[in-house]
Amino acid sequence: MQNFELISNFKPTQDQQIAIDKLYEGLNVFKNQTLNGITGSGKTFVLGNVINKTNTPTIIVAPNKVLAFQLYNEFIDMFPNEFVGYYVSNYDVYKPTYFNEFLNVKIEGKVVVNKKNKILRYQVKDFLETSNKAILICSSTILFPTFKDDIPESVLENKSYIIRRLHEEKSKQVSNFKKENKVDEANRLENHINHSIDNLISSVDKDDVYFNISILSILSEKLKDFYLTDYFKNIKPNLFIDESHLSLLQFLALPSANKKRLEKLVSKGYYINNVIRDNILNLKQLQKNINTTTYVSATPSKHELNNSDQIVELLTRPNNLVDPEITIKNENYFGSNKMVDDIIDTTLKDETVFINCLSRKQLFIIGNLLNTHNINHEVLHFKVKQDKRKKILNNLRNGNLKVIIGINMLREGIDVKQCSLVIVEQASRNNFLRTKSCLIQIAGRASRNKNGKVFMCCDTISSSLADAINEINYRRNIQLSKIDLENQNKFHILTS
């Protein structure tokens, strides 16, 4: 199989080339490695150049669909003559069924199918049936079993077996509930199984038959779970985990969270015992079918650092922009007239301000403050719809929006070169939004502007904030030293 062909008008910088060479060498000798690359350093371009040197199929995992789609477009541009696949969840909305302890009731799940994503998934599967030469952009859906096309036929072919097993489970589990005087649970389970059997016999509701979790759990006794990595025949792909400090949280949380959810539903009589299966892969299980794993992050966590055979640093940017200056402001600055003045001064320079709050309540307080000063702004939080969010980001990038207020959404994925000021509320607060990693990511939003600066609002400096500032200053010193060296070399050339 020939190497992947990268097409680009750009050439790697010296620092990028060093990273490319080290990572490529690592693919051949290490099981795990990490690219510690700052925001704006060209990590995606570096990965493309590493992949360009190989003929090994590649999977790149992103922590969410927004970043996955961004990577998908970037890799299509870099590899126009190769198959670049997009393999994310079929659903725009996926809310699994769960038991609400407070209400003491089962809350039915909700799904909204994304037809385009479904088609793109099938394109990936179809391609892999005939060739392994693929670059696949994925989300955490890679951890889940993938339904093979023959699931409906398998249900029909094994109908008598499934019905017999459902009767056996009903007899056993209903009896156990009754022994424990759990009458409601016994009745629920009996009704659930009877309904499943009736639909199997009559095949009235195909969706109820083919995607009934109890039916599928019985069918799985005969059918092996099938995952995306199983499509790669006789070759193990290389795995790149983008924004690994976030992606790995999903790898760690998803299997156990899903198991706890199902255990609660089973204990209440909504499903049969068989649905409790460890069929969502954890990282170690995924890596059994992987050649080499490369973690990619601007703020790698302890997991990556402790489990990598080599750490490759990429701490400079091709455009020589340096990490932003960090200034400590007291708590009273946040929401003050002085803050408003600084925001107005920044926008008058045709630059953008990101205001990072800790809560939606504070977000709207700041929004009202800006309204009183007729400062045009938008807010970003989890309840903002996807279409509105895209519109906000487009307005940011084309310069029509100068001020944005948000919470956790002002970390990764929002790269706006006009952003020259980031203001952070309660920067020393001890919670998951103010860890060292989060603070570095938040500050990174101002790293694409030569005037970039960050105001950390706090009355005392926490250990997380101190560590974040030390790391940012460490990177700034390396970046400034590189610029000084380049300027000295230019001077010597001019005067020689």
Secondary structure, DSSP 8 states (H G I E B T S, - for coil): --------S----HHHHHHHHHHHHHHHH-SEEEEEE-TTS-HHHHHHHHHHT--S-EEEE-SSHHHHHHHHHHHHHH-TTSEEEEE--SEEEEE--EEETTTTEEE--EEEE-HHHHHHHHHHHHHHTT---EEEEE-GGGGS----TTHHHHHHHTHHHHHHHHHHHHHHHHHHHHHTT-HHHHHHHHHHHHHHHHHHHH---HHHHHT-HHHHHHHTTTS----GGGGS-S---EEEEETHHHHHHHHHHHHHHHHHHHHHHHHTTSS-GGG----S--HHHHHTT-S-EEEEESS--HHHHHH-SEEEEE---TT-----EEEEE-GGGTTSHHHHHHHHHHHHTT-EEEEE-SSHHHHHHHHHHHHHTT---EEE-TTS-HHHHHHHHHHHHTTS--EEEESGGGSSS---TTEEEEEETTTT--SGGGSHHHHHHHHGGGTTSTT-EEEEE-SS--HHHHHHHHHHHHHHHHHHHHHHHHHHHHHHHHH-
